[in-house]
Amino acid sequence: MNDDAMNLRARNKQATREAISRAALHLAIEQGPNGLALVRVNDIATAAGVSPRTYNNYFSSREEAICAFQADQSRRAGQALCSRPADEPLSEAVIEAMVELYTNPEPDKTGLRMIMSTPELEGEALKAFTMAEGPLAEAIAARTGTDLRHDPHSAVMAAAVAGAVRVAGRYWLGPGSTESFATVLRRTLSCVFPSAPPD
């Protein structure tokens, strides 16, 4: 199989994954705050235009399907930092990489509120955001020339950044919040990097 065919296959698989995830979240929102238990695999598969077997090839639970977008974003955290200019200060590079990653596009407020207000989904989302830590720690270590095996600094910083993203979500969903998610995220990330105040 040539590279073009492999890339097309990967894109098709990602598109199917995203379609299933969108369908699962949409159905959960339709059912209301306590309706997660009413969302069935067959319903998700039908809404996504796939078979239940295909659904099961991608996800092992409704919670995993609903939070797939957050998981996919988090897996790209290290790559996002690596794409920043090499001469950019670490604090600026991390903040800009995370703002670009988590706000392009801006999160769906209704969907995120559903996730953060449903205990089973909130736990899955926590797992999803935690996925950012490993790749991000590796990227920070590479950028700073430190050894992850012996120096915990990069891992601690990555965990703090992942935590700042979660906190930003809670504040953004809070009563009376009218700011963009990017603005809130910059503010929470500035707590990790106090020398880089938010805009």
SESE-891893 format. One record per residue (C-alpha): residue number from 1; x, y, z. Coordinates in steps of 0.05 Angstrom, whole numbers, plus 32768, in hexadecimal, padded with zeros to 4 digits. Example, Ala and Ser with C-alpha at 12.3 -4.5 7.8 and 13.67 -1.06 7.14 Angstrom:
SESE-891893
<node 1, <80F6, 7FA6, 809C>>
<node 2, <8111, 7FEB, 808F>>
***
This chain:
SESE-891893
<node 1, <8000, 8000, 8000>>
<node 2, <801E, 8043, 7FEB>>
<node 3, <8021, 8081, 8018>>
<node 4, <7FE5, 80A3, 7FF6>>
<node 5, <7FBA, 8066, 8001>>
<node 6, <7FD0, 8060, 8049>>
<node 7, <7FC2, 80AA, 8055>>
<node 8, <7F7D, 80A4, 8036>>
<node 9, <7F6E, 8067, 8061>>
<node 10, <7F85, 808C, 80A0>>
<node 11, <7F5A, 80C8, 808E>>
<node 12, <7F1D, 809C, 8081>>
<node 13, <7F27, 8079, 80C3>>
<node 14, <7F2D, 80BC, 80E7>>
<node 15, <7EEF, 80D6, 80C4>>
<node 16, <7EC7, 8098, 80DA>>
<node 17, <7EE1, 80A0, 8121>>
<node 18, <7ECC, 80E9, 8122>>
<node 19, <7E87, 80DA, 8104>>
<node 20, <7E7A, 80A5, 813A>>
<node 21, <7E91, 80D5, 8171>>
<node 22, <7E66, 810E, 8158>>
<node 23, <7E29, 80E1, 8153>>
<node 24, <7E34, 80C6, 819A>>
<node 25, <7E3B, 810B, 81B8>>
<node 26, <7DFE, 8126, 8191>>
<node 27, <7DD3, 80EC, 81AA>>
<node 28, <7DEB, 80F6, 81F1>>
<node 29, <7DD9, 8140, 81EE>>
<node 30, <7D95, 812F, 81D1>>
<node 31, <7D86, 8101, 820C>>
<node 32, <7D94, 8138, 823F>>
<node 33, <7DBF, 813B, 827E>>
<node 34, <7DB0, 80F5, 8297>>
<node 35, <7DA6, 80D4, 8253>>
<node 36, <7DE9, 80B4, 8247>>
<node 37, <7DCE, 8070, 825B>>
<node 38, <7D99, 8077, 8225>>
<node 39, <7DCC, 807D, 81ED>>
<node 40, <7DD3, 803A, 81CB>>
<node 41, <7E0A, 8020, 819E>>
<node 42, <7DD9, 8011, 8167>>
<node 43, <7DBF, 8058, 8169>>
<node 44, <7E05, 8075, 8166>>
<node 45, <7E18, 8048, 812C>>
<node 46, <7DD8, 8059, 8106>>
<node 47, <7DE2, 80A4, 8111>>
<node 48, <7E2B, 809F, 80FA>>
<node 49, <7E19, 8075, 80BD>>
<node 50, <7E42, 8039, 80D2>>
<node 51, <7E33, 7FF3, 80EB>>
<node 52, <7E35, 7FE1, 8135>>
<node 53, <7E71, 7FB5, 8125>>
<node 54, <7E96, 7FF1, 8108>>
<node 55, <7E85, 8019, 8146>>
<node 56, <7EA3, 7FE2, 8172>>
<node 57, <7EE2, 7FE2, 8147>>
<node 58, <7EED, 802B, 815C>>
<node 59, <7ED3, 8031, 81A2>>
<node 60, <7EC9, 8005, 81DF>>
<node 61, <7E95, 8031, 8201>>
<node 62, <7E66, 806C, 81F6>>
<node 63, <7E90, 8096, 8224>>
<node 64, <7ECE, 8089, 81FB>>
<node 65, <7EA9, 809A, 81BB>>
<node 66, <7E8C, 80DB, 81D6>>
<node 67, <7ED0, 80F3, 81EF>>
<node 68, <7EF7, 80DD, 81B2>>
<node 69, <7F02, 8124, 8199>>
<node 70, <7F23, 8139, 81DA>>
<node 71, <7F4E, 80FA, 81D8>>
<node 72, <7F64, 8107, 8190>>
<node 73, <7F76, 814F, 81A1>>
<node 74, <7F9F, 813A, 81DD>>
<node 75, <7FC6, 8107, 81B5>>
<node 76, <7FDD, 8140, 8188>>
<node 77, <7FF8, 816C, 81C2>>
<node 78, <8040, 8159, 81B8>>
<node 79, <803C, 8162, 816D>>
<node 80, <801C, 81A6, 8177>>
<node 81, <8057, 81BD, 81A2>>
<node 82, <808A, 819F, 8172>>
<node 83, <806B, 81C9, 813A>>
<node 84, <807B, 820A, 815D>>
<node 85, <80BA, 8232, 8148>>
<node 86, <80F9, 8217, 8168>>
<node 87, <810F, 825B, 8181>>
<node 88, <80CD, 826B, 81A3>>
<node 89, <80D1, 826F, 81EF>>
<node 90, <80B6, 822F, 820F>>
<node 91, <807C, 8252, 8233>>
<node 92, <8065, 8275, 81F4>>
<node 93, <806C, 8236, 81CA>>
<node 94, <8044, 820B, 81FA>>
<node 95, <800D, 823F, 8203>>
<node 96, <8006, 824D, 81B9>>
<node 97, <8007, 8203, 81A8>>
<node 98, <7FD1, 81F2, 81DB>>
<node 99, <7FA5, 822C, 81C8>>
<node 100, <7FA9, 8218, 817E>>
<node 101, <7F9D, 81CF, 818E>>
<node 102, <7F62, 81D7, 81BD>>
<node 103, <7F3F, 8214, 819E>>
<node 104, <7F43, 8207, 8154>>
<node 105, <7F09, 81FA, 814F>>
<node 106, <7EEC, 8217, 818F>>
<node 107, <7ECE, 81DF, 81B9>>
<node 108, <7E84, 81D3, 81B3>>
<node 109, <7E69, 81F0, 81F4>>
<node 110, <7E2B, 81C5, 81F7>>
<node 111, <7E53, 8185, 81EB>>
<node 112, <7E89, 8198, 821C>>
<node 113, <7E56, 81AA, 8251>>
<node 114, <7E35, 8165, 8247>>
<node 115, <7E78, 8143, 8250>>
<node 116, <7E8D, 816B, 828D>>
<node 117, <7E4A, 8163, 82B0>>
<node 118, <7E43, 8118, 82A7>>
<node 119, <7E70, 80F1, 82D8>>
<node 120, <7E7D, 80B7, 82A8>>
<node 121, <7E8F, 80E6, 8270>>
<node 122, <7EB8, 8114, 829C>>
<node 123, <7EE3, 80D9, 82B1>>
<node 124, <7EEE, 80C6, 8268>>
<node 125, <7EFE, 810E, 8256>>
<node 126, <7F32, 810F, 828F>>
<node 127, <7F52, 80D2, 826F>>
<node 128, <7F50, 80F4, 822B>>
<node 129, <7F72, 8134, 8244>>
<node 130, <7FA6, 810B, 826A>>
<node 131, <7FBB, 80EC, 8227>>
<node 132, <7FDC, 812F, 8218>>
<node 133, <800E, 8127, 8250>>
<node 134, <803D, 80F2, 8232>>
<node 135, <8046, 8110, 81ED>>
<node 136, <8049, 8157, 8209>>
<node 137, <807D, 8143, 823D>>
<node 138, <80A8, 8124, 8205>>
<node 139, <80A2, 8163, 81DB>>
<node 140, <80B4, 8190, 8216>>
<node 141, <80F0, 8164, 8227>>
<node 142, <8108, 8166, 81DF>>
<node 143, <8100, 81B1, 81DD>>
<node 144, <8126, 81BC, 821F>>
<node 145, <815A, 8185, 8215>>
<node 146, <8146, 8160, 8254>>
<node 147, <8142, 8115, 8260>>
<node 148, <80FC, 80FE, 8273>>
<node 149, <8118, 80BF, 8292>>
<node 150, <813E, 80E5, 82C8>>
<node 151, <8120, 812B, 82CA>>
<node 152, <80D5, 8132, 82DC>>
<node 153, <80D1, 817B, 82C9>>
<node 154, <80B4, 8170, 8283>>
<node 155, <8081, 813D, 829C>>
<node 156, <806A, 816A, 82D5>>
<node 157, <8063, 81A5, 82A5>>
<node 158, <803B, 817B, 8274>>
<node 159, <800C, 8164, 82AC>>
<node 160, <8003, 81AD, 82C2>>
<node 161, <7FF2, 81C1, 827A>>
<node 162, <7FBF, 8189, 8273>>
<node 163, <7FA1, 819F, 82B6>>
<node 164, <7F9D, 81E7, 829E>>
<node 165, <7F76, 81D1, 8260>>
<node 166, <7F43, 81AC, 828C>>
<node 167, <7F3C, 81E7, 82BB>>
<node 168, <7F32, 8216, 8280>>
<node 169, <7EF8, 81EB, 826A>>
<node 170, <7ED6, 81EF, 82AE>>
<node 171, <7EDF, 823B, 82B1>>
<node 172, <7EC7, 8244, 8269>>
<node 173, <7E87, 821D, 8279>>
<node 174, <7E7C, 8244, 82B9>>
<node 175, <7E3F, 8270, 82C4>>
<node 176, <7E45, 82B4, 82A3>>
<node 177, <7E82, 82A2, 827A>>
<node 178, <7E83, 82C9, 8239>>
<node 179, <7ECD, 82C5, 8227>>
<node 180, <7EE8, 829A, 81EF>>
<node 181, <7F07, 8258, 8202>>
<node 182, <7F49, 8271, 81E7>>
<node 183, <7F49, 82AB, 8218>>
<node 184, <7F38, 827F, 8253>>
<node 185, <7F6C, 824B, 823E>>
<node 186, <7FA3, 8280, 8239>>
<node 187, <7F92, 8297, 827F>>
<node 188, <7F95, 8251, 829E>>
<node 189, <7FD6, 8241, 8278>>
<node 190, <7FF4, 8281, 8293>>
<node 191, <7FEF, 8261, 82D8>>
<node 192, <801F, 822C, 82BF>>
<node 193, <804C, 8260, 82A0>>
<node 194, <8046, 829F, 82CC>>
<node 195, <807A, 82C4, 82A3>>
<node 196, <804A, 82C1, 8267>>
<node 197, <800D, 82E9, 827C>>
<node 198, <7FCC, 82DF, 8254>>
<node 199, <7FB8, 8310, 821E>>
***
